[in-house]
Amino acid sequence: MLLVMVAFRVDRVASPVYIGRDEALETLAATMRTAIRDGPAVALVAGEAGIGKTRLLTEFTRSLNERNERNERNERIEPGLLNEPVRVVEGACTEFASSGGEGFAYAPFVAVLRRLAKDGAATASAREYRELTRWFPGLGEPSAPDAGERRPRTDIGRPHPHTDPGGPHPHTGPGGPHPHTGPGGPHPHTGSGGPHPHTDTGKHRLYEEVLALIEEAAARRPLMVIVEDLHWADAASRELFAFLARNLTQPGILLVTTYRPDATRINHLDPLLTELVRGPRTTTLRLPRLGRNDVGRQLAAILGAVPDGPTLDHVYRRSDGNPLFVEALAHAEEGTPDSLRELLLQAPRALPAPARRLLGLASAGGSRIAHRLLEELADESGDGLDALIRVLVDHGLLVPDGDGYTFRHALIRHAVYEDLLPGERARLHARYAEALSTGDAYAELAAHAAAAGDHASTLVAAYRAAGQARRSYAYQDQVQMLERVIDWWDRTPDAGARAGVDLGGVRTEAAEACMFSGDYERGVEHATAGLALLDEHRAPERVALLLEHRGRLLHRLNSIGTPDFERALRLLPDDPDDTQRGRVLGVLAMGLLPGSATGQRAFDEALRVGRRTGDATVTVRGLLGRGARHRDLDALVEASALAERLEGYDLLLTVPMYEATLHTRDGEYRRAIDTALAAARRARRFGLGLSRGAALTSYAVRALILTGEWERATALLDEALTQSPPPVQDQVLRSMAGQLALMRGDLRAAEAALVETEDAPHDVSMYHQYRWRPLLALAQGDPERADRLLGRALADPGLAELHGVDSLPVLITGALVQRARGDAHGPAVTARRTELAAMGRVFGVGDDGAYDQALRMCLHALLDDTGWDEVIAAWRELGQPYELAQSLLYGGQAALLGGDRDGGRTLLDEAAKLAATLGAAPLTREIALAAGPAPGTGGLTPRQHDVLALIAEGLSNRRIAERLHISPSTAGVHVSHILAKLGATTRTEAAAIAHRNGLAR
């Protein structure tokens, strides 16, 4: 029934006509036009294996090349087609990269840059592209370090100064400078296997240089950059692709990538795709399977004749519209095999033995093999080898690709490789390992040696590959390679001597690499295992370094790293010139609350060490402490300048948190907003938008809430939360969203936000929930539960170590709760007021910013019900409309109680306007109750008028009962009825209404 391929008669394997993808081709053309006209664009081509993703790009590239040639000949281009010549460069991710991380980091971008260099589209001078020429010498000559630049160290596997992955303490609240930023900042580092100019600084400089080079090429001619098989991408390639998609600005650049949707979760691609699809000029093409008619057209093009109906039905049913399977079935014999693997192996198994051996050899090398390597490994050479390769190419098994070959499809390679016997595979991998042993392709060497069972070669190659990954800033790859070293350590005789490092050193490097890759839990495991291997008496500095690593990692996991920092300090000499001690002091201080005496001493000592040694990282941390403690903006300006010079992005993004906090304390909210948002934009540029960007956004949101810009604050919160920030930042942002909901009167949303964050870490509770949980209970009509929640907050000794802008609002909440409780619990309320007043005298002492001072005045006014004129003036000066409206309300009520009806009404009128403008519904209702007229008698009985008069005098239920000769319970019933009839929520509010409307007789 089916036409059969005669052995070794060259026949069409793929259809010479591209079928069923006209719409996809036009979509790509439209996306390219958008990139040229509007700015850089991204195209995501998704489809199952064999669906034709590569063929789509091949056909599109061919059409571009044809148009380019017609342009060069000045021929007319059809309307709607691209009128400008487009340069196409491409690279592919390798399968090795996804199977244990053995592949070369940035593999697709190396191919892209090599093509740009070959075409003369971009050249990299050593001075302009320092990192890029060091990383990829083919683009230019690496430059020597600038004068004064730290040179990388070459000591391998020994203690070294620590590079700090930095970042805000995950519990950070925008209130403080405890922005709890946590450790941050760069240092020179020894990586596995050799020197490199370290830290995220170098990584981001490398990324910037790749971006600049691509934009330089696109400025000369529109450029399409293709990265195939993104589902196989190593972590570094995924990160660089995201960076380019996020930051390219030069018009005329189209980034295109292909991926298999069924492999995204396994290979950690989902987060990247989620980010990419949000781009303003991102197009997603999902290639469907072919319909029956298109399958018939494909078969006709392959076979040179229109297939009969039964043949078409059979192929369509078996292939299910997958073009690769249609090609395989087109030449399959009668009675095709049931499994896809057997179907794909029919052509390879029909090859002559020499060609089949060569194909098996190629399959062991991965998805691509260089001709030079194939020539070294093959049994044949010269013309004989070329003839065999020609057979494989003509049968559609291999495809020429630059200076090497790729399998026409990965499924074919998998089938051929799996068809090898275990012994065949081991011998082939051993041949690859031997051939690679004299070069520097250590990751591939490690993979082949492992597959060959060569323990020693695997361990050494993996350790050297880890060093390469580190020098390329591919930290996840580094961790994978180091873990391969650990796995093979006990199986390798003299492992330490072979690798040039002991196992404790490997664990130390793995723990640090985990900080840079963001895998904190794994990093803690490595640090703990490393500590078990080292003796603190024989190697105190090495133990201190591992403790420093683990402390930071725990810090990032919302746990407590302070004990590790303190233990590390005990192991280090008390030497003012010891930079390692200075680093530990700095991170210890940054992990403590801002008012902590221990933290303040650690900051001071870190600054002294930094000044003495000239270590900029230690100096910056000390300056942060000085700026926070003394409200010294000059110190923060100096810290920022030092961090900028080092280009340490973690410290650069830490300093703005301290600056925003200081501006907030000084009442300079606009500067706080601008500082935080500018830094958040910078964080997003370098792929830190979810972590550092979310933290910085919370600083801006706080200031926006204070200035009454609630809509803008809500928009920022919604945007940040939809991007799924890390858990603690998510809790901070949700707590702030709950605060806004409560002020707007959406109690359901406020309660939901607090329920979602009920397991928040201690710091989040202190900075956010200690205040808003009691206020929610109060809004729900339960002042006693509000007071119980308040009591738990006041019992926390950590409150005393916060700045006044964070601790005083909790005390103000307490005063509002007591105001609502009124005299019903006279002694308890009096005791609580006394407690709040005592705390107010010690909390935030020395904090003399404008916001600090206004909060302190407000607390005293709430407790004493005096001084409202000064409080109103303070909030008016600061421009905080919500606090101003509240104070106008309480000041107006006090005026009414004092008999100043006109003055009280004026204050309440202003308060009502402010609250209405803000959309603060509960406050608006409270003001309306205080200001609104009541019926002449208020609907009260004569006895209730008597009770109301005594309420207005401030008497408790017990005293009212004594005065009127009734029982306390009867007095309580009267009070409840009075409050209901007057629409008042508190006794104080009822008294104000009585005085204003003359109801108290």
N, C-alpha and C positions, 0 to 999 in steps of 0.2 A: 504493500500500500504506500509506504513512504519511499521517496527517492533515497538511494544509499550512496554514501561517499565511497568511491573506489579508492583503495589504499594508495596514498601518496599522490593522487591526482590533485593538483592544486585547485581548490574550489573556493567559492566565496564562503567566508565564515560569517562575516557581518554584512548587513544590508548596505549596499552602496548608496542607498537613498535613505535619508533620515525621515522617519515616519511617525506621525502622531504627536509631534511636539511643536507645531507651528505657534501655538499660543504661548508656550513657554519661551520660545525664541524671541517673540515679540515683546514679552514682558521683560526679558533681559535687555533688549534694545532700549525699551522705554526707561528702564532703570539707569542705563548708561547715559541716556540723554538727560535724565534728572541730575545725575552726578555732574555732568558738564555744565548744565544750566544753573542748578541751585546749590550745589555743593556735594561733598563726598556722600556716597550712598553705600549700602550694604545689601547684598543679595544672598539669601540662604536657600540652598537647593537641597530639598529633603526627599528621600526616597529609599525604598528597600534595596537590598543587594541585587544587582543585575537589572535594575529598572532603567538605567541609562543616564545617570547623573554626569559621568565623565563624557559620554558621547554628546550630551547636550552642550557642554562647555566646549568640546572639540568643534562641534558644528558652528557654534556661535563665534569662536575664535577664527574658524575658517572664513566665515562670512565677513568678519572684521578685516581679515587680511586681504580678501578680495576687494573690499571697499578701499582699503589703503592703496592697493595697486591701481585701482581706477582713479583714485585721487592723484596719484603720482603721474598718471597719464593724462590728467585733466579731463577725464571722461565725466559725463553727466551721471550724477547719482540719483536714483529713483527718489521721489518725494517720500518723506517719512523715515528714510534711512539715515544713519549717522553720516554727517558731512565732514567730520574731522577724523584724521587718522588716529587710531588708538593703539597704544602699545600694550601687549599682553605678556605678563610674567606669571609664572606659576610654580608652586611647590606642593608637595604632598606629605601628609603625616604617615609615618610608618607603623606597621603592625607591632614592631618591637616595642614601640613607645607605650603601647597600652597593655602589654603583657609583662607586668612587673617593672615597667619603667626603664627597660634596658636601652631604649632608643636614644638617639642624639637629640638633646634639647634644642628647640628652635629649628628642627630639621626643615620644615617647609620654608621658613624665612631665610635660611642659608641658601636654599635653591633660588628664592626670589632675588636675593641680593646678588648672587652669582650671575644671574641672568641680566640684571640691571648693569652690573659691572661689565659683563661681556658685550652688551649692546652699547656701552658708552653712555648710557642714559643717566648715570650718576657716578660721581667719583668722590671718594671720601679723603679729605686731607687729614693728616694726623692731628693737626691742631684743632680743627673744627669737629672732628669725630674721634675723639680720643678713645672712648670705650669701644666704639664700633670697629676701629682699625685694630685694636688689641684683640677683640673677640673674633674678628673675621679679617685676617691680614690680607686676603686677596683684594680688598678694597683700597688698601694704602699701607703705608708703613706706620707701625705703632710709634707713638711719641714717647719720649722720655718724660718722667714726671716733672711737672713744673717746679720751679724753685720753691722750696718750702713745703711741697706736697709730701705727705707721709708715704714712704715706700712700703710696699707689702712685706710682711715678715715671711720667712721661709722655714721657721721651725715647725715641724710636723708632729701632731699628736701630743704636743706639750701644752701646758697652761698658757693662755694668751689673754690679752685684754679682751673684754667682752663687747661684742656688738649688740647694742640694745635694740630689739625690735620695737620697743617703745609703745606709745599709745596711751590713751586715757585709761585710768582705772575703770574697769567695766561698770562699776557702780556709780560712776560720776553723775552728779546732779549738776545742773547748770549753776547752782548757787555758789559755790565756793571757793576760792582757789584751794582748797582741796578741790581743784577740778579732779582730784584723784587721778591724775593723768597716768600714773603708773610709769614704769620705766620707759625712757625714750632716748635715743641718740646713738650715733655711730661710733665706731672705733676701728682701728686697723685689726685685721683678724687673719689668723692662719687657717686655711681651709684644708680639708682632706687632700692630701697629695700635693700640696704646694702652695705657692703664694698667689694672691690676687688682691686687687684693690677692692676692698670689701664694702659691704652694707647695701641696704636698699638704695642708698644714695647712688651707687654705681649702677644698680639695676635700672633705676628710673632715668639715669643719664643715658644708659644704653638704649632704653625705649625711646627717649626723646630723639636720639640720634637716628634711630631707624625711621622714626616718623619724619624727621627733617629730610632724610635722604629720599624717602618715597615722595614727599611733597616737592622736593627739588626736581625729581624726574617728571612728576605730573605737571609742573609749571611749564615744561618744554612741550609736552604732548600728553593728551589724556591717557590715563593709565588704568588697566584692569589687573588687579592682583588676585590670583586664584590660589586658594588653599584647599586642597582636596582632602577628603576623609577626615574631617575634623573630629569625628568620634574616636579616632586613634591618636589624637594629639596628646603630647605630653603636657604637663601642667604649665610649663613655661611658655609653650606655644599658645595655649589657650589664653594665658594672661596677656601676652603680647598682642594677640589678635584683638582682645577686648580693649586694650589700651589704644590701639590704632582706630578701632571703630568709634571709640569715645572721643578721640582728640584730633583726628584729621580735620583740617579746615580748608585745604587747597581744593578748589573746584576741579572736577575732571578725574576724580579717583573713585573707582568702583571696587570695593572689597567683595569677593565672591567666595563662598565656601560650600562644600557639599558634606552631607552627613546622613547617617542611617538613623531614623527615629527610634528603632528598636534597640540601639546601642547607647543612647544618650545617658540613661541612668547608670548603667554599668560603668561607663567611662567618665562620669562626673561632668557631663556636658550640659546638663539641664540649667544650672545657674547662669552659665554664659549665654545660652540661648534666650533665657528669660530677659537678660540685660539687653541683648542685641535686638530683640523684637520690639523693645520700647523705643528704639531709635527713630527719629523723625523721618528718616529716608531709608528705612529698612523694608525690603520686599522679601516675602517668603514664597518660594515656588515648591509646591508639593507634587511630585510627578506621579500620576496614577498609572495603573496597569493599562495595557492596550486593550481596546475592544476587539471584537471578532473581526471586523472589517480591516482594522489596522494590522492585526496579526496576519491576515491574508495578504495584505500589501507587502509586509515584511518578508513573508515566505516567498512571494513571487520575485522580490528583488534579490533574495539570496539564491534561489534555485534557477532563476532565469525563465521560469514558466509559472503560470497561474496554477496554484494547487487545486485539485478537485475537492469537492465538498467534504467527503469523508476524511481526507488528509487534513484539511483545515480544521474540521471539528475536533479531530484527535489532538492536533498540536495545540489548539486553543484550550481544550479541556486540560491537557497535561501541563501546559505552561502557565495557565491561569493569567495569561496576558503579560508575563514577565519577558522582556525582550531577550535577555541572556538565555533563558530556557527555550525560547522559540528557536534561537540559533542552534542550541545543542540538539533539539528535537528535529530540526530540519535535516540533519544528516544521520539521525539515529536509525538503527536497523529495525526491522519488524520485531515486535515484542520488546519494546523499550523497557529498561530496568525500572523497578519501582522507586528506588532512592535517587535523589538528586546527585549524590556523590558518584554513584555508579554511572549515571548519565554523563556527568562531566568528565569521567575518566575514560569514556569510550575512545575519544580521539587520542589522548596520551598513550593509552595502552596499545593502540594500533601503530604507534611509532616504531621505527627500527630501534634496536637495542641501544646503539650509541646516542641517538637523539633522546631516547627515554631516560638514559642515565644522566645526560646533561640537564634535562628538565628537572629531574629529581635533585640534582646538585643545586640548581638555581632556586628550587623551592625551599631549601634549607637556609637560604640566605636572607629570606624576608621578601617583602613585596617588590624590592628593587635591588639590582646587583650591578655594580660597575663592570664594564667590559674588562678592564685591567685585572680586576680580582677574579673574574670568571676565567680569564685566560691563564691565570696563575694556578687555579685549582683544577681545571678540566684536564682530562686525559689527552685531549687533542689540542692542537695549536695551529696557528696560521690559517691557511686556506681550509684545512679540515675542520677546524672549529667554526670558521665562518659558514661553511656549508651546513653544518648541523644547526647553527643558530638560524640560518635562512629557512630551514625546514620548520623550526618552531615558530618563526615569525609568520611564514606563509600559512600555517595551520591555525593562526589566530590564538596561539598560546602565549607568546611573548610579543611585546611591542617595543621597538627602539625608543629610547628616552634619553636624549642628550648623549652622555658618554657611557650609557649603560642600557639596561633593559628592565622593563616591568612586566609583570603578568597582566594579560589583558583584563583579567578580573581576579580579585582576591579569592573568590570562591574556587576558581581553578587552582590557584596555588595551594589552598587548604586541602583540596581533594588530592592533589599530587603528593603533597607532604605526608598526609595521613596514610597514603598508600604505600609509603616506604616501610620496610621492616625496622623494628627497634634498633637492631645492630647497624643497619644502613644509616639511620639517622645519626647515631652516635659517632660513626666514622666520618660522616660528612661534616658534622659540627666540629670534630677534632681537626679536620683539614682547614676549616674556616679559622679556627682558633690559632692554628700554627701560622697561617698566612697573615693574620692580623696582629700577631705577637710583636712584630717589629715596628708597628705604627702607633698612633695615639688614639685609635678608635676603641677606647677602653670599655665603653658600655656594650658595644657589640661583641668585643672580645669576651667580656664577662658572660654574656648570654650564651655564646657558643661554647665556652669552656664549661659552663654549668650543664648544658645539654650533653656534653661529651663526658661528664662525670669527673672532670679535672678540678679537684678541690682547690689546690694551691693556686693555680692560674686564675680560677674564679675569684678567690679572695683578693688577690693582689690587684687584678684588673678592676674589680668592683670598687676597691678603695681609691684607686686612681680615677675612676669614673666619677666618684663622689666629689673629688677635688675639681674635676672639670665642671661638674654641674654647679658647684659653689661659685666657681669663677665666672660662670655664665648666669649666676643669680637664679638658677633653677633649683630652688630649695626642696621642692617635693621630690624631684629626681635624686637630689643628694640624699635625702632621708631613705629612699628606696634602696639606693646603692649601699649605704652604710648598714642598713638592716640585712642586706645580702651578706655583707662582711660578717655581721654578728651571727647569722644563721650558719655560716660555713666555718666559723672560728674553731669550734671544738673538733671539727672533722679534718682540720688542716694542721699537720705537725709544724711546730715552730711558727705559728701564725704571726705572732708579734714581730719576730725577726724578719719575716718575709714582707710584712706590710710597713714596717718602720714605725709602729705605733702599738701601744698596749690596748687591751679591750676597754679599759677605763677612758682612754682618750677617744676611742670610737664612740662610746656612749656619750661623752661630753659633746662631741661634734654633732651627734644625732639630736641631743636635747636642744642644742642651740638652733640647729636647722629647723626643728619643729616649731620653734617660735616664729621663724621667718615664714614658714609655710602655713602657719595658723593652726597646726594640729597640736593643740596644747595638751590634751590628755596623753597622747602618745609621747610628747616631750617629757611630761612628768614621769612616765614609766621609764624612759631612758635615763633621766637624771637619777631617779631612785636606784635603778640597777647599777648605774655608775658609782653612786655613793657606797653601795655595798662592796664594790671592788677596791676602793681606795682607803688607805689608812690616814686619818687626819693628823697623826703624829709625825708620819714620814713625809706626807705630801699635803701640808695644810693649805697651800695656795690653790692646789688643784681641787681639793674638797670645797674650799670657799667658792671657787668658780662654779662648781656644780650646784652648790646651795644657792648661789645667785641666780643661776638658770632656773632652778626649780621654784624659787620664790617668785620669779617673774611669771612663770607658767601658771602657778597656782593663783597668782594675782589675776591673770587673764581668765581663769576658770571660776571667778567669783568666790574663790576661797581665800585663805589668809596666808600670805607669804612672809609675813613679818618674822615669825620664828626662824625661818631659814636665813633671812638677812641678818638677824641678830647673832645667830650662830656663826655665820660667815665672818662677821666683824670680830668675834672673839678669836677666830683662828688667824686673823691678819695682824701684822705688827702695827702698833700704834705709832705710825710713822707719817708725819705731815707730807712726805713726798711720795707716799704710796698711792698711785692712781687707782689701783684695784680697790683699796679701801675707800677712796673717794667715790668711786662708782657705786659701791654698796651703800655708802651713807646716803647718796643721792636718791637711790631707788627706795631705800627704807623710808626716808622723809616723805617722798612723794606718795607712799602707800599709807601714810598715817593721816589722821584728821588734822585740819589746818591749825587748830589751837593746841595740838599736842606738844607738850614741853619737849618730849623726846624728839619729835619731828623737827622742831625749831632748832634744837642743838645739832641735829644731824645735818640740816640745811646749812647752818653756819659753818660747820666743820668741812662739809663738802666744798663750800665756796673757798675756804682757806686753802684746801688741797688743790683745787682747780687753779687758783691764782698762783700758788707756789710752783706748780708743775707745768702750767701752761696747757693743761688738758682742757680743751674747749668743751667737751661733753660734760665733764664734772662741773666746770664753771657755769655752764648754762643751768644745770640743775640747782646749783647754789643760788644763782640769780633769781630763779623762779621762786625759791623760798623767800628771798629778801623782798621781792616785789609783792608777794602775797602778804607777808607779815607786816610790812611797813607801808603798804599802799604806795610802793615806789615804782612809778611807771618807767622811770629812766632805767631801772634795773631790768625791766622786761624788754625795753627797747634794745638794750645791750644784749640780752639773751637772744632776741630775735635775730640781731645782726650776726652773732656768732653761729647760730644754727643755720642761717642762710649761707654763710660762708662755707660751712661744712656740707651744705645741701643735705643735711640729715632730715629727711621728711618727717620722721616721727617727732623729733623735737620741734621742727617747724610747725607742726600741727598741734603741738602741746602748748607752745607759748601763747597762741591766740586764745586758748581757753582761760589762761590766767589773765590775759589782757581784757577779755570780755567780762570776766568776773569783777575785775577791778573797776572797769567802766560802770558796771551795774551798781556796785557799792557806792560809787561817786554820783550816781544818778544820771550818768551820761549814757542813756539807753540807746540813743541813735548810734553812738560809736560802738557800743557793745554789739548791736545788731549787724552793723557793717563789718566789724572785725570777724565775727563768727561766721557770717555767710561767705565772706571772701575766702576764709580758710576752708569752709565746707566745699566750695567750688574747687579749690586746689586739691582737696582730698579726693573728690570724685575724679579729677583728672588722672590721678595715679592709682585709680582702682580701689581707693579706701573709702568710698562713699558709704558703704554699708556700716562700717565700724566707726572710723574717725569722723566721717562726714555726718553720720547720724548723731554722734555726740556733740559736734559743733552746732548742728541744727538745734539741739535742745537748748543751747545757750542763747541762740537768737530767739527761739520761741519764748523763753522766759521774759526777755526784754520786751518782746512784742505784746505779751499779755499785760505787762506793767504799763505800757503806753496806750493800752486800749485797742490795739490793732488785732482784734480777735480773729477776724476773717483771714488775715494774712497768716496768723499763727496757725489757724486750723488747716489752711492749705499746705503749709510746710509739714505739719504733723501727718496729714493724710499721705503726702508724697513720700515721706520717710518711712511710714509704716507699711505702705504697699510694696516697698522694696525688701521686706523681710530682713530687718537688721538683726544683729546678734541678740541673743535672749535678753541680756541686761539692758542694752540700749532700747530694745523693744519695750521693756517694762518702764523705763524712764519716760519714753515718749507716750505710752499709754496712760501713765500716771498724770502727765500734763494734759492729755486729752480729757481725762476724767475731771481734772480741775476746771477746765473750760466748760465742760458739760454741767457741772454743779453750779457754776456761776450763772449759766444761762437758764438753769432750772430744769434741765433734762436729767431727772434723778435716776431714771432707768439706765441711761448711758453712763452716768457717773458711777453707779453701783457696779455695772458690768465691767467698767475699766478697773475698778478696785478689786473686783473678784479675780479678774485676769492677772492681776499683779499681787495677789495676796501672798504668794511665795517669794516675793522680791527679796533680794539680799538686804542686809541691815542698812547699808548706806542709802539705798533707794528709799527705804522706809523713813529714814531720818530726813532726807532731803525733800521728800514728797508726801508720804502717806501719813506721817505723824500729824500733819496739819489737816489734810483733807478727809481723812476717815471720821474724825469727830464732827466736822462740819456737815458731812453727809448724814450722820445720825441725827444731828440737830435739824437738818432740813426735812428728815423723815418724821419729825415730831417726837423724838426720843432723847431729850436732854440728859437723862441719867445714863443711858448707854454712851452718849457722847462724852460724858465726864469719865466713865470707866475707861474708854479708849484714850482719853487725854492722860489719865493717871498712868497708864502703861508707858506712854511716850515720855512723860516727865520723869519716870523712874530710870530712863536710859542715861547712864553717865556720859555717853558720847555726845549728847546735846551740848554739854558745856564746852566741848572742844570744837564746835562749829563756829563760823563767823556769825556775827549778829544778824546778817541778812538771811541766814538759814535757821537760826535758833529762835530769834524773837518772833517770827511769824507763828511758831508753835505756841508761844506764850500768849500771843494775841488771840489765837484760836481758843485757848483756855479762857481768856477773859470774856470772849463772846459766849462761850458755853455757860459761864457763871451768870452772865447777863440774862440768858434764857431761863436758867434755873430759878432765878429770882429768890424770893424769901421763903419759898416752900421748904427749902432745906437750909434754913438760916445758918446754923453753926457750921455745917459742911461747906456751904458756899463761902462763908467768911474764912474758914481755914484754907480753902483752895485759893482764894484771892490773896491771902497772906503768903502762901507758897509761891504763887506766880510773881508777886511783887519782889520776894526775896531772890528768886531766880533772875528776874529782870535787872537786879542790881549787879549781878556777876556775869551774866551771859553777854558775850561780845564786848567786854570791857576793853577800851582802847580802840575799838572800831569806830572811827569818827567820820566815815563817809556820809554823804547827804542822805542816802537811803537808810543807812544804819541809824542815823539820828532821827529821821522821821518815824521809823518803826518804834524806837524807844519812846518817843513822845506819844505815839498812838497807844502803846501799852499802858502808860501811866494814865492817859485820859480815860481809857476804858475801865481801868480799875478804880479811879477816883471820880469819874464823871465830871471832870473839870479840865480846863486847858484846851477846849476844842478849837478855839480861835487860832491858836498856834499850830495845832495839828492840821487844820484846814489850810492854813497858809503854806505849810511845808509840802503837803501833797499837791497843792496848786502849783508851787514853784517847780516841783519835780515833774509835773505833767502826768500823774497817774490817776486817770479818771475814775476807776472803780474805787480805789481807796479814798479818793476825794468825795465821791458820792456817799460812801459809807459814813465818813466823818461829818459830812453835811447833815446826814440823817440824825446821827447821834447828837451832834451839836444843836440841831433844830429841836430835838426832843428835850434836850436840857434847857433850851431857851423857853420852850412852852411850860416846862415844869417850874421854871423861875418866873413865870408870868409875862414873859416877853413874847406876846402872840405875833406881833408883826415881824420881829426879828426871826422867830422860829419858822414862820411860814415862808419868809424869803429864802432861808437856808434849805427848807424842804422843797421848794419850787426848783431851785438849782439842782438839787440832788435828783429830783424826778427826771429832769431833762437829760442829765448825764446817764442815768441808769437806762432810760429808754433808748438813747443813742447807742449804748453798748449792747443792748439786747439782754441785759441782766434782769430776767423776769422776776426772780425771787426778791431782789433788792427793790425793783420797781413796785411790787406789791406791798412790801414793808413800808416804803415811803408813802404810798397811797393811803395805807391804814393810818399812818401817823399824821398825814395832812388832811385826809378827807373829812367832810362834815358828817355829823351823826344826828339822828333825830333828836328833838328837844329833850326827850326823856331817855332816848336810847332804848326804849322798850323795857326799861328796868322797873322792877317793883320798888316800892318805898324802902323795903328792907335791903334790896340790892344796892340802892343809892347809898344807904348807910355803909354797907360793906365797901362799896367803891371809894367812898370818902376815906375810909381807913387804909385801903390799898394805896390810895394816893399819898397817904402819910408815910407809906413804907412799912406798914405793920405786917407781921407774919400771920398765918391762920390762927395760931395759938393766941396771939395778942388780940386779934380781932374778936375771937370767941370770948376772951376775958372782958373786953370792953362792952360787947353787946349781950353778955350773959347767955351765950349759946355754946353748944359743944364745938370743939375743933372740927369734927367731921362735918357738922352742918355748915360751918364757915367755909370749909373746903368746897362743899357743894355749891354754895352761893358764888364763890370765886370762879368755879368752872362755868356756871351759867353766865356770869358777867362777861367772861372772856369770849364765850361763844356769841353772845348778843352783840358785843362791840366789834367782833371780828379781829380781836387781838390775839397774838400768840404768846405774849408774856405779860406778867404783872406790870412791868415797867411801861410797856406799850399801852396797857389799859389805863394806867395813871396819866400818861401823856394825853390820851384821848379825853379823859375826864377833865383835865385842866383846860385843854383847848376848847372844849365845848360846854364848859360850865356844868358838868353832870355831877360833880362831887359836891354834896351839900354839907 
